[in-house]
């Protein structure tokens, strides 16, 4: 394994930011740390970067310990949310800064800067200053500066969160192109599920200072292990065992054994089919339809309460229509109800 974090622990007074966290990154892999604010993902990135010190655990790069190595000697490239470009330096000087302090010759530095400007698709801005560039352009320059010195690992701390939606989508594609072209192992912090799904080879989902699930984007979306992951990775309809038993008994075929209150059924909105049923066989009513461009989101009142259904193309029904619901048993994922467990374990 290229980068290994074992049992990383970090506390701030009585607050535990990281609680024995272990992760692995393979050579050339793009990994996203995903989770809500305060879950510990930026703390973990800072520990890997050497910007904070571990209270316990180990960080290894190709088997060599990093814990006592200062940030400047780790050979990592870092891109922050705030660009962090030097305002009094030109774009070329910003990109070449790391090369300059390493004693790179002027000719080699000029060649490398020109190469990177082509890579980030800004070949004509070398003589401009950061204040003359848009936010998206500045972040591309920050990315070029981070990879100029051939980093052993690229660390991205929410680099797109300050940009508008269109620029974010464009730059997301550029980051992935650069990472794939150069093959740099990359660790990116984000709270944006769509961003993680689009970019990552592996997603590490965190909450309350621990890793709750790690796997491919498909794993976390289609096969979440807990209620938290199911709810955080997009929209989910979560149903109790009792509700499923009453309204959709066929879904019990895939239910794991155990007490009713320890698992819930997870149904993604696109996995629920709607069939118009004006003849009295209906089991649900369409209460609202939202047009979202490439899909329509329907709010449906059912025997088990409100459900969210998503369809592509024209909606199969209108507001007020009576419908029946079609759900294949294999479309249902049963997940651990971590909320119920936490309530059971909390002191009275």
C-alpha positions as MATLAB code, in Angstrom:
seq = 'XXXXXXXXXXXXXXXXXXXXXXXXXXXXXXXXXXXXXXXXXXXXXXXXXXXXXXXXXXXXXXXXXXXXXXXXXXXXXXXXXXXXXXXXXXXXXXXXXXXXXXXXXXXXXXXXXXXXXXXXXXXXXXXXXXXXXXXXXXXXXXXXXXXXXXXXXXXXXXXXXXXXXXXXXXXXXXXXXXXXXXXXXXXXXXXXXXXXXXXXXXXXXXXXXXXXXXXXXXXXXXXXXXXXXXXXXXXXXXXXXXXXXXXXXXXXXXXXXXXXXXXXXXXXXXXXXXXXXXXXXXXXXXXXXXXXXXXXXXXXXXXXXXXXXXXXXXXXXXXXXXXXXXXXXXXXXXXXXXXXXXXXXXXX';
ca = [
       0.000    0.000    0.000;
       1.351    3.454   -0.938;
       0.027    5.522    2.000;
      -1.150    3.928    5.228;
      -2.716    5.661    8.224;
      -3.016    3.382   11.254;
      -5.101    4.197   14.325;
      -4.645    7.967   13.937;
      -5.881    9.845   17.002;
      -6.141   13.597   17.514;
      -7.693   15.426   20.437;
      -8.190   19.069   21.281;
      -8.717   19.248   25.020;
     -11.757   17.105   25.837;
     -12.815   16.933   22.143;
     -11.738   13.915   20.097;
     -11.369   15.019   16.474;
     -10.089   11.634   15.276;
     -10.677    8.362   17.094;
      -8.302    5.602   15.960;
      -8.775    6.194   12.214;
      -7.143    3.867    9.677;
      -7.125    4.398    5.904;
      -5.080    3.218    2.902;
      -4.301    4.800   -0.482;
      -2.864    2.877   -3.401;
      -0.395    4.213   -5.969;
      -2.231    6.385   -8.526;
      -5.535    6.231   -6.626;
      -7.929    9.183   -6.259;
      -9.492    9.022   -2.781;
     -12.131   11.358   -1.357;
     -12.615   11.964    2.360;
     -16.332   12.678    2.586;
     -18.445   13.727    5.519;
     -20.327   16.564    7.214;
     -18.609   19.562    8.775;
     -16.757   18.616   11.950;
     -16.424   14.919   11.095;
     -12.597   14.981   11.169;
     -11.762   14.837    7.454;
      -9.707   18.080    7.335;
      -7.977   17.127   10.590;
      -6.921   13.848    8.981;
      -5.620   15.619    5.875;
      -3.617   18.074    8.000;
      -2.048   15.194    9.923;
      -1.029   13.516    6.675;
       0.359   16.812    5.361;
       2.393   17.347    8.541;
       0.538   20.548    9.437;
      -0.667   18.997   12.702;
       0.894   16.371   14.980;
      -0.574   12.996   15.794;
      -1.562   12.229   19.377;
      -1.453    8.532   18.574;
      -1.090    6.158   15.653;
       1.163    6.058   12.594;
       1.362    7.484    9.084;
       3.480    5.515    6.589;
       4.469    6.341    3.010;
       5.691    3.270    1.148;
       6.413    1.718    4.539;
       8.449    4.660    5.883;
       7.141    6.495    8.963;
       6.181   10.154    8.433;
       5.027   11.107   11.904;
       8.252   12.919   12.890;
       8.947   14.368    9.433;
       8.117   18.089    9.032;
       5.690   19.139    6.305;
       8.376   20.704    4.092;
      10.260   17.396    3.893;
       7.316   15.160    3.046;
       7.294   16.154   -0.628;
       3.514   16.582   -0.823;
       1.553   19.075   -2.930;
      -1.332   20.858   -1.181;
      -4.213   22.887   -2.653;
      -6.442   24.789   -0.237;
      -9.932   26.211   -0.649;
      -8.583   29.778   -0.532;
      -6.117   29.450   -3.479;
      -3.218   30.850   -1.329;
      -1.393   32.366   -4.299;
       1.211   35.075   -3.762;
      -0.543   38.271   -4.933;
       2.701   40.138   -5.720;
       4.025   37.352   -7.984;
       3.029   36.612  -11.560;
       1.354   33.349  -12.440;
       4.655   31.991  -13.735;
       6.441   32.998  -10.537;
       3.727   31.386   -8.415;
       3.930   28.092  -10.276;
       7.712   28.114  -10.271;
       8.120   29.089   -6.615;
       8.717   25.565   -5.350;
      11.131   24.857   -8.175;
      13.062   28.059   -7.463;
      13.666   27.256   -3.793;
      14.897   23.815   -4.872;
      17.549   25.438   -7.059;
      16.035   24.526  -10.431;
      17.674   26.324  -13.362;
      15.798   29.193  -15.037;
      15.500   27.370  -18.329;
      14.148   24.213  -16.728;
      11.779   26.240  -14.566;
      10.445   28.119  -17.617;
       9.937   24.838  -19.478;
       8.101   23.270  -16.547;
       5.870   26.323  -16.003;
       4.889   26.402  -19.687;
       4.154   22.662  -19.580;
       1.896   23.010  -16.539;
       0.037   26.008  -17.943;
      -0.789   23.890  -20.971;
      -1.891   21.047  -18.705;
      -4.356   23.272  -16.785;
      -5.471   24.917  -20.041;
      -4.240   28.433  -19.231;
      -1.265   28.831  -21.578;
      -1.584   32.619  -21.994;
      -1.664   33.891  -18.398;
       1.978   33.452  -17.350;
       2.606   37.195  -16.981;
      -0.654   38.029  -15.224;
      -1.101   38.454  -11.470;
      -3.587   36.439   -9.391;
      -5.846   39.479   -8.932;
      -6.370   39.574  -12.695;
      -7.758   36.033  -12.792;
     -11.151   34.561  -11.973;
     -11.593   32.249   -9.000;
     -11.588   29.174  -11.215;
      -8.422   30.310  -12.981;
      -6.693   30.992   -9.663;
      -7.526   27.506   -8.444;
      -6.071   26.008  -11.631;
      -2.875   27.950  -10.984;
      -2.836   26.722   -7.375;
      -3.152   23.161   -8.717;
      -0.299   23.743  -11.194;
       1.898   25.105   -8.396;
       1.152   22.071   -6.218;
       2.177   19.573   -8.913;
       5.160   21.563  -10.250;
       7.599   19.785   -7.935;
       6.333   16.256   -8.788;
       4.763   15.635   -5.371;
       4.666   12.150   -3.916;
       1.074   12.797   -2.841;
      -1.452   15.487   -3.798;
      -3.685   16.783   -0.990;
      -6.791   18.819   -1.867;
      -8.714   20.537    0.941;
     -12.169   21.395   -0.462;
     -10.569   23.146   -3.458;
     -13.859   23.772   -5.274;
     -16.183   24.901   -2.490;
     -15.672   28.636   -3.109;
     -16.626   28.419   -6.795;
     -20.023   28.638   -8.488;
     -21.713   25.479   -9.776;
     -20.701   25.757  -13.457;
     -17.050   26.517  -12.698;
     -16.980   23.727  -10.105;
     -18.159   21.193  -12.666;
     -15.569   22.352  -15.212;
     -12.692   22.393  -12.736;
     -13.721   19.028  -11.344;
     -13.123   17.562  -14.774;
      -9.769   19.339  -15.051;
      -8.581   18.021  -11.683;
      -9.465   14.476  -12.677;
      -7.747   14.895  -16.057;
      -4.550   16.176  -14.417;
      -4.574   13.417  -11.805;
      -5.101   10.694  -14.390;
      -2.482   12.173  -16.731;
       0.216   12.370  -14.058;
      -0.854    9.371  -11.957;
      -0.308   11.227   -8.676;
      -1.932    9.548   -5.647;
      -4.522   12.087   -4.518;
      -6.491   12.623   -1.316;
      -9.305   15.165   -1.496;
     -11.477   16.485    1.324;
     -15.054   17.320    0.378;
     -18.538   17.474    1.856;
     -20.119   17.337   -1.618;
     -21.469   13.870   -2.403;
     -21.760   14.537   -6.141;
     -18.149   15.682   -6.240;
     -16.966   12.526   -4.489;
     -19.065   10.252   -6.698;
     -17.727   11.893   -9.869;
     -14.034   11.962   -8.926;
     -13.124    9.174   -6.555;
     -11.799    5.688   -7.106;
     -12.512    5.213   -3.409;
     -14.650    7.187   -0.954;
     -13.905    7.197    2.759;
     -17.033    8.374    4.559;
     -16.461    9.828    8.039;
     -18.648   10.942   10.913;
     -17.821   11.988   14.479;
     -14.103   11.349   14.014;
     -14.339    7.773   12.739;
     -14.538    6.033    9.360;
     -18.067    4.674    8.938;
     -17.613    3.097    5.487;
     -14.978    2.976    2.751;
     -15.340    1.643   -0.769;
     -16.021    2.541   -4.380;
     -18.633    5.204   -5.161;
     -20.964    2.403   -6.293;
     -20.486    0.590   -2.969;
     -21.431    3.571   -0.847;
     -24.387    4.621   -2.980;
     -25.864    1.246   -3.852;
     -24.752   -0.748   -0.801;
     -24.606    1.573    2.225;
     -23.990   -0.240    5.477;
     -25.640    2.203    7.885;
     -28.488    4.698    8.045;
     -25.964    7.542    8.190;
     -24.246    6.534    4.928;
     -27.584    5.888    3.207;
     -28.828    9.367    4.133;
     -25.549   11.168    3.455;
     -24.936    9.573    0.047;
     -27.953   11.067   -1.696;
     -31.681   10.809   -1.096;
     -32.996    7.649    0.557;
     -36.385    6.336    1.584;
     -35.793    4.509    4.864;
     -38.492    2.120    6.085;
     -38.750    0.155    9.300;
     -39.130   -3.619    9.206;
     -42.696   -3.244   10.453;
     -43.565   -0.837    7.625;
     -42.073   -3.176    5.030;
     -43.909   -6.136    6.544;
     -47.234   -4.265    6.229;
     -46.838   -2.671    2.790;
     -44.074   -4.438    0.840;
     -43.689   -7.953    2.288;
     -41.754   -9.175   -0.776;
     -38.827   -6.994    0.321;
     -38.393   -9.104    3.464;
     -36.740  -11.763    1.288;
     -33.451   -9.838    1.436;
     -33.658   -8.767    5.083;
     -30.831   -9.998    7.340;
     -31.684  -11.730   10.579;
     -31.842   -9.724   13.786;
     -34.128   -7.528   15.894;
     -36.567   -5.318   13.972;
     -35.181   -2.098   15.445;
     -31.581   -2.702   14.348;
     -32.065   -2.556   10.557;
     -34.034   -0.383    8.136;
     -34.810   -0.824    4.438;
     -33.130    1.664    2.098;
     -34.866    2.462   -1.192;
     -33.306    4.969   -3.583;
     -35.864    7.232   -5.331;
     -35.004    5.916   -8.807;
     -35.656    2.321   -7.681;
     -39.371    2.869   -7.064;
     -41.701    2.496  -10.040;
     -45.094    4.212  -10.315;
     -48.038    2.597  -12.104;
     -51.247    4.646  -12.648;
     -54.134    2.873  -10.944;
     -57.448    4.652  -11.433;
     -59.470    1.474  -10.864;
     -59.362    1.407   -7.076;
     -56.260   -0.791   -6.707;
     -54.045    2.213   -5.927;
     -51.919    2.220   -2.781;
     -50.481    5.744   -2.996;
     -51.202    9.311   -4.146;
     -48.902   11.743   -5.958;
     -48.790   14.938   -3.875;
     -46.169   16.980   -5.710;
     -43.878   16.970   -8.748;
     -40.661   18.998   -9.019;
     -38.978   19.546  -12.386;
     -35.178   19.320  -11.968;
     -34.020   19.414  -15.571;
     -32.773   15.901  -16.256;
     -35.277   14.327  -13.859;
     -38.550   14.820  -12.056;
     -38.864   14.296   -8.303;
     -42.254   13.165   -7.055;
     -43.595   13.273   -3.506;
     -45.877   10.323   -2.909;
     -48.161    9.585    0.036;
     -48.202    5.845    0.692;
     -49.388    3.392    3.312;
     -46.007    3.761    5.045;
     -45.879    7.566    4.856;
     -44.286    9.960    2.359;
     -41.854    8.577   -0.227;
     -39.606   10.291   -2.782;
     -39.610    8.895   -6.321;
     -37.450   10.087   -9.231;
     -38.060    9.528  -12.934;
     -36.229   10.592  -16.083;
     -38.166   12.067  -18.963;
     -41.866   12.844  -18.704;
     -43.568   12.085  -15.402;
     -45.783    8.975  -15.602;
     -48.559   10.751  -13.732;
     -49.799   14.124  -12.457;
     -50.348   15.651   -9.044;
     -53.340   14.055   -7.361;
     -53.152   10.825   -9.364;
     -53.640    7.537   -7.582;
     -50.872    5.003   -8.232;
     -49.460    1.674   -7.169;
     -45.788    1.304   -6.257;
     -43.483   -1.214   -7.896;
     -40.313   -2.211   -6.030;
     -38.097   -5.182   -6.912;
     -36.747   -7.029   -3.839;
     -33.178   -6.759   -5.153;
     -33.542   -2.962   -5.260;
     -33.887   -2.884   -1.471;
     -30.769   -2.586    0.680;
     -31.059   -3.322    4.390;
     -28.776   -1.121    6.484;
     -27.836   -0.981   10.151;
     -29.883    1.582   12.028;
     -26.980    3.342   13.736;
     -29.349    5.979   15.096;
     -31.310    3.355   17.017;
     -28.089    1.823   18.286;
     -26.780    5.176   19.521;
     -30.055    5.821   21.347;
     -29.925    2.397   22.955;
     -26.323    2.874   24.069;
     -26.726    6.426   25.373;
     -27.183    6.840   29.151;
     -30.749    7.333   30.347;
];
